[in-house]
Amino acid sequence: MLAEFGYGVLVVTFLVTIYSVIAAYYGARTKSTKLVESARRAMLLTFPLISVSAATLIYLLVNNHYEVSFVYEVTSRSMPTYLKITAWWGGQSGSLVFWAFLLSGFTSAVTLRKWDRDIEFLPWVIVVCGITVTFFLGLVVFYENPFTRFWQVAGGVEPSMFAPIAGAQLFTPADGRGLNPLLRHPGMVIHPPMLYLGFVSFVIPYAFAIAALITGRTDDRWIRLTRRWTLWAWLFLSFGLVLGGRWAYDVLGWGGYWGWDPVEIAAFMPWLTGTAFLHSVMIQEKRGLLKHWNMILVILTYSLVIFGTFLTRSGVLSSVHAFAESAIGPLFFIFIGVSFVAAIALLIWRWPELRGETEMKSMLSREALFLLNNLLFMGILVICFWGVIFPLISELFTGQKVTVGPPFYERATAPLFSALLFLMAIAPLSAWGHSTIQTLGRSMWKSAIAAAVVTVILFITFTQNIGALVGFTIVAFAIFITLQEFWRGARARQKTQGEGFFTALARLTSRNRRRYGGYIIHISMALMAIGILGIEIFQSETQGTLAQGEALDIAGYTVEYRELASWDNAGEGVNYTRAVVDVFKDGIYLGELNPRIDYYAEAQQNMTIPGNRSTLRDDLYVLLVDWQPVSSMGATFKIYVNPLVNWLWIGSLLFLVGILVAAWPDKDPENEPVRVTRSSRQTSAAD
Amino acid sequence: MKKTLLIFTFVFMLAALFTGTALAQDSTPPTDNEVNAIAKQLYCPVCESTPLDVCPTEACKDWREQIRTMLAEGKTEDEILQHFVDQYGDRVMAEPPAKGFNWIIYLLPPIIILIGAIILFRSLKEWTTPKVVAAGSSVENEAGEASTPKDEYLSKFEEELKKRK
């Protein structure tokens, strides 16, 4: 009964979004305010509707309704309630509902804003968001229905929404299969929603961009209206990526945080175009240039968001056949293809109206450097995209399957990432409009000297590895320059306003939040680069089978195997095996670590949880690989020493701070640089 | 695991004894680190994007034992890698070997980036060349294009005027 109800509501929502799209379209064409208003209200209705359907699904999940196949697949009786709720996005069909739920929420929020003189955008924003919601709901209604149930038929059990033959009885399995244990980690509970929030919020700027193209209001209005959406989208996406990395580090047990897995890359690609977009819109706002390019970036981001949603859930990249067999794979590709072509066609149609308003004066101006930044981001995107789809292409054309693994991506992207870091260092020094070698040189020589000093110290005390030294030099350079920017700004304020240094620093930041928030993000990126350089270049590892009392040595550490215990937790259906090892460094006792293996009986899956000792200098990361159940005597350990990796996490926390500084809604529009009266109204409206 | 290891070692020792050739090589079994150094470079066809040295599945354990056996037999790293390639195809390697069709994967990204760079620098050059100079010199293209919409409008306007006359 409940399943039918939930499904019925989904179908109704689907119809309502279709109505909303059609009404908005005709409303815009016939200039009928009534129709547009009707479309807006229909769109507002979709959110409560999907919420009801989602609530039904959650009710089924929490109350063990295993006759529903989705519930059977992602939950089991032993799972705690909070995990049963979050299992909503643990499987494909549920996560498609989740996507539609988020997008309809965001669309409702955006249609509720005061439109004033932007009212002409409204119907087209509804059309774009509505089509996207309709697409996802359509997938759910016709192909990936989370309310499908099991039915007892002559030949066995058949999954179907309604009774496949008259009089068929529902079949209810005694227990569900349960969520993949790897996904039962807190990081995995929040990682997908974060990623999805990021994905979905990027739809809003895209919708405004398309609205701008259709209506011909091709000034930077759409960018100003969606600036905060973009920043928040970027925040969620970035945070989602970092959480995913942390989860991999804590749970997957391979001593790393990023494996260049196609699924990871799928989430990374919209981040790349999104980041490029965040930078290049500034050129359009300040200088009225690059209007075409910004459109291309936002269209690309949208396509990659849909592509990413598809990849992260379906795993169809494993082979051409998996792709062809999956019901929704081809549909996704058609949707991405059609929306991309339509958007590009619109862009070409408006091409002449999107000419730049001014011209560039110098190859070293801020805008030129931003363009270079965009080129580098696009380069990384090309490498990622190509690496992800090449195995499919190879299989298609030669029948030969290939793996494109980390070495490919690392080799190809490392120079581009270094160049990006370098640009990140010098770009803040360049001026809008015009810079020369002299002006740049004057403002950077101090930082350059400081960075050189750091390099020499590192060379003497830490490493002679050229790649690492180049990396650290650029990092140091970027950090010094950015700090110098803060210092210069604060000093200037101190002189003119007579404030104390820290007051000046705080006011400087709070009055120019976008700029200084951006600088904080730059510093955080440099810190993250330290962590990445550390683990990529200096990671060391060893593995060995030890008897009790034996030890392994690695990078100055001694890890001694003390004991091991194995026990069942029947209630959770998990068997825990936990080792105790003692850690010494240069003979000094540092404490014990407890690497363990959790064996999930129902899923027949192992989870290898490391024992990790984390310091600013390095992480000692101990994995229990194997043990001999009979004697409990021998155990195999794998030990990694990951130098500097903590800076990656510290950097990501600072990153959050930076982005919050930049994106927090404005209360005090005092120092909005240009067009004060207009922009103050816009910012309050755009929130 | 240890049991299989012991068996392998035992078999190896026996073989060594009988043939008498491998005796000169070290009689200690290969260490886990030696095995992992090779396993790191391999990907089994089932566990997508998980390198063999960290993959927890039974099948991958089995592969690692195969590597250990081959090491014990005195095979070199290249021979062992080649063994897996022969058996399972190129996909066991972390990267496609640079030959034939696979060249595309290595060539395409740099080519696209290069094209991007060329486009960028040409546009930059075009943008940074002051328009006054451009209009003054014989570079008609730029100045011409920039004023096309207006010109069209004007010419139409003039045409209309002519018709009316």
Contacts between the chains, C-beta under 8 A, distances in Angstrom:
chain1	res1	chain2	res2	distance
A	253	B	54	6.9
A	253	B	56	7.0
A	254	B	50	7.3
A	254	B	51	7.5
A	254	B	54	3.6
A	255	B	54	7.1
A	259	B	49	6.0
A	259	B	50	7.3
A	260	B	49	7.2
A	261	B	48	7.5
A	261	B	49	4.2
A	262	B	48	7.8
A	262	B	49	6.8
A	289	B	127	7.7
A	315	B	48	7.9
A	318	B	48	5.7
A	352	B	148	7.5
A	352	B	149	6.1
A	355	B	146	7.3
A	356	B	127	7.6
A	359	B	127	5.1
A	359	B	128	7.3
A	359	B	130	7.4
A	359	B	131	6.3
A	360	B	124	6.5
A	360	B	127	3.9
A	360	B	128	4.9
A	361	B	128	6.2
A	362	B	128	6.2
A	363	B	124	5.8
A	363	B	125	8.0
A	363	B	128	6.0
A	368	B	124	5.7
A	368	B	128	7.8
A	371	B	120	5.9
A	371	B	124	6.9
A	372	B	120	7.2
A	375	B	113	7.5
A	375	B	116	5.4
A	375	B	117	6.1
A	375	B	120	5.3
A	378	B	113	7.8
A	378	B	116	6.0
A	379	B	109	7.3
A	379	B	112	7.8
A	379	B	113	4.3
A	379	B	116	6.8
A	382	B	108	7.9
A	382	B	109	5.0
A	382	B	112	5.0
A	382	B	113	6.4
A	383	B	109	4.7
A	386	B	105	6.6
A	386	B	108	5.8
A	386	B	109	5.5
A	387	B	105	7.3
A	390	B	96	7.6
A	390	B	104	7.5
A	390	B	105	4.7
A	391	B	91	8.0
A	393	B	104	7.8
A	394	B	96	7.0
A	394	B	101	6.5
A	394	B	102	7.1
A	394	B	105	7.9
A	397	B	101	6.5
A	398	B	100	7.8
A	398	B	101	5.0
A	400	B	89	6.7
A	400	B	90	6.3
A	400	B	91	7.7
A	400	B	101	7.5
A	401	B	45	7.5
A	401	B	89	6.5
A	401	B	90	7.7
A	401	B	91	4.3
A	402	B	90	5.5
A	402	B	91	5.3
A	402	B	93	7.9
A	402	B	96	3.9
A	402	B	102	6.7
A	403	B	43	4.8
A	403	B	49	7.6
A	403	B	90	8.0
A	403	B	91	4.9
A	403	B	92	7.2
A	403	B	93	6.5
A	403	B	94	6.2
A	403	B	95	7.2
A	403	B	96	7.4
A	404	B	95	6.5
A	404	B	96	6.8
A	404	B	105	6.9
A	405	B	43	6.3
A	405	B	49	6.8
A	405	B	51	7.2
A	405	B	94	3.5
A	405	B	95	6.1
A	406	B	51	7.9
A	406	B	94	6.7
A	407	B	94	5.1
A	407	B	95	5.4
A	408	B	94	7.4
A	408	B	95	4.8
A	408	B	105	7.5
A	412	B	109	6.2
A	541	B	33	7.8
A	541	B	36	7.3
A	542	B	32	7.8
A	542	B	33	5.6
A	543	B	31	8.0
A	543	B	32	3.7
A	543	B	33	5.9
A	543	B	36	5.8
A	544	B	31	7.0
A	544	B	32	5.6
A	544	B	33	7.6
A	545	B	2	6.6
A	545	B	32	7.1
A	606	B	56	5.3
A	608	B	56	6.0
A	626	B	1	5.4
A	628	B	1	7.9
A	628	B	2	6.0
A	634	B	2	6.0
A	636	B	1	7.3
A	636	B	32	7.1
A	638	B	32	7.8
A	638	B	36	7.9
A	638	B	54	7.9
